[in-house]
Amino acid sequence: MDDTAEKSRRLAGRDPAWDVCRIVGMSVVATLHAAIAYMLFAMPGLLWIIRERGYGARGTTRAETLASGEPWTYDAVVWTGRAIGVALISVIAGYFSARALATREPWQFVQERVKRLGVPMLVGMGSVLIFMYFLWATGWVVQGEAEWAHIAHVRFAKHIQASLYGLGHLWYLQYLIIYACVLAAAVWVARCMGVRRVALNRVWTALGMLVAASVCVGALMITPGVLLAFRNGFVPDWPKLMFFSGYFLLGLVMYGAARPLEGKARTVLVDVCAVGALIGAVMYLPAAAGWMRGQTDDGSRWLIACGATLLGWCAIGAILMLARPVGKWMGERAARIADASYWVYMVHGPMQGGAILALHFVDWPYSVKFAIVLIAGLGGAIATWPLVRTTRVGRWLGSREIAEKSRA
């Protein structure tokens, strides 16, 4: 069998639905990051390279921002993306973690997860984050929030310094390692008790999904900042860890569930999820805008918690059900693009940062800048993946092509 035929056979053995989900997940995350520079309300705790509008060092005062009546379109893009993007990736991680543990010992699974997640995290801290530091600091100087001398001394104004140290956008790798270790420990205990395989009927599936959704709502009730703010650090933010664990649990439940819905029932459920996502958005987004304006009462907290969870769960449900027909249509293209998802996660940030900084010097509409930044980050990362796919970096980031060669 020649190389082309072998590659086609390997790709054909994959489920294209999950490849489509990976593509959607990385696209949503890249989209929300492209919109951050053009938000009306600054996200508390989030250091960004340039803020083009709204409240900020070179923007309006907070009172002027609130009274301006400007639309919060890009804020809505960010808030929606934060409710869906990483949540979808967490569902995928949960499903494939359960599948991997079905054929591995817990200790072997943890070793593999640490290698796949921990090595890129450490390498990224020593390369991607350092590069982003100099790029972001240049942006702060350009916007008048810092001086060149501050970069060398790593000393900035209080609002920058307080959020300077941490894992940055690599935080999620740490969370996945924690989820993997907890899951492996639970599986080890279960196997010691004689449980080897869990198959959930529809009652237990529904109960598991209810528990997972309750975890998401509970985390947002503790602090809506899980989605509306960002805390940089080396220690996990436990409400955020709790929130995304609900979606990781959903992935586990999906793996253990009985046969999924098909046919007409599946079509009806897609429609229900679409309506539910719309209702969730109507609840969540205006309440989020009110929260940023200072409306932090319990009613707003409930609307954010329930609305964001409804939006996330329904949108992800629709994506999961639509992914199969889309995957069949895309065929092997889905696998090729999805293989770049880890690389996109690692490098789209600095690519977008460079585009944001360059576009700061031109007076173009925000919509044009947003589109260019999105293309620069998402398209640029996908376009450069073939250059690294066959390298050691590609092996670290899980290129299946490299994995096949290393086993040959």
Stockholm file with secondary structure:
# STOCKHOLM 1.0

chainA/1-408         MDDTAEKSRRLAGRDPAWDVCRIVGMSVVATLHAAIAYMLFAMPGLLWIIRERGYGARGTTRAETLASGEPWTYDAVVWTGRAIGVALISVIAGYFSARALATREPWQFVQERVKRLGVPMLVGMGSVLIFMYFLWATGWVVQGEAEWAHIAHVRFAKHIQASLYGLGHLWYLQYLIIYACVLAAAVWVARCMGVRRVALNRVWTALGMLVAASVCVGALMITPGVLLAFRNGFVPDWPKLMFFSGYFLLGLVMYGAARPLEGKARTVLVDVCAVGALIGAVMYLPAAAGWMRGQTDDGSRWLIACGATLLGWCAIGAILMLARPVGKWMGERAARIADASYWVYMVHGPMQGGAILALHFVDWPYSVKFAIVLIAGLGGAIATWPLVRTTRVGRWLGSREIAEKSRA
#=GR chainA/1-408 SS CCHHHHHHHHHHTSCHHHHHHHHHHHHHHHHHHHHGGGCSSCCTTCCCSCCCSSBSSSSBCHHHHHHHCCCCHHHHHHHHHHHHHHHHHHHHHHHHHHHHHTTSCHHHHHHHHIIIIIHHHHHHHHTHHHHHHHHHHHHHHHTTSCCHHHHHHTCCCHHHHTTCSSCGGGHHHHHHHHHHHHHHHHHHHHHHTTCCCCCBCHHHHHHHHHHHHHHHHHHHHHCTHHHHCCCCSSSCCHHHHHHHHHHHHHHHHHHHBCSCCCHHHHHHHHHHHHHHHHHHHHHHHHHHHHHHTTCCSHHHHHHHHHHHHHHHHHHHHHHHHHHHHHHHHHTHHHHHHHTTHHHHHHHHHHHHHHHHHHHTTSCCCHHHHHHHHHIIIIIHHHHHHHHHTTSHHHHHTTCHHHHHHHHC
#=GC SS_cons         CCHHHHHHHHHHTSCHHHHHHHHHHHHHHHHHHHHGGGCSSCCTTCCCSCCCSSBSSSSBCHHHHHHHCCCCHHHHHHHHHHHHHHHHHHHHHHHHHHHHHTTSCHHHHHHHHIIIIIHHHHHHHHTHHHHHHHHHHHHHHHTTSCCHHHHHHTCCCHHHHTTCSSCGGGHHHHHHHHHHHHHHHHHHHHHHTTCCCCCBCHHHHHHHHHHHHHHHHHHHHHCTHHHHCCCCSSSCCHHHHHHHHHHHHHHHHHHHBCSCCCHHHHHHHHHHHHHHHHHHHHHHHHHHHHHHTTCCSHHHHHHHHHHHHHHHHHHHHHHHHHHHHHHHHHTHHHHHHHTTHHHHHHHHHHHHHHHHHHHTTSCCCHHHHHHHHHIIIIIHHHHHHHHHTTSHHHHHTTCHHHHHHHHC
//
